[in-house]
Amino acid sequence: MNDVQDAIKQAIQTEKNAMNFYQLGAQQMKDQDAKRLFEQLAKEEKEHAAHFFKAYNGSVLGSFEDFMATPPQNESTWISAIQKVINVDFSEKKALEVAMEKETNLEKTLRETAAKISDPLVRQVFELNANETHNHYLTIESEYSRIMAMVDESDQDTYVRE
């Protein structure tokens, strides 16, 4: 049972890291639709963390709201990934690409963890979050397609001359 609680605790931290990823990304967005998407995804990641928090029996994290209000975990792969995008010529395209990669990896991890859990209620929480994570990927992919179809101002002269 301790391993299951450790997995749940890790899942809560991962969902918080994802929430912080989307919050930091949203702050950089100039495209309002992409910004709204990242803000919405941040809210949904907080909801995912809440699902796991309900299944968590430990007391190390304190209250849900207090834990979610702690500063971003800069050493996490989620935060370091968005920081790299922010620090190197930020674009919505790059942020969306990183988000799709992170969601794909998270879905895989959630499904692998779910498969190892014997408690049906806890397994269901992991499976639900894996499904919601897959939906995040699809939503981000759709936004990425929209962004990619837009002609960047820096490319306008090229397209106009051709």
Beta strands, then each sheet from edge to edge (+ up, - down):
end
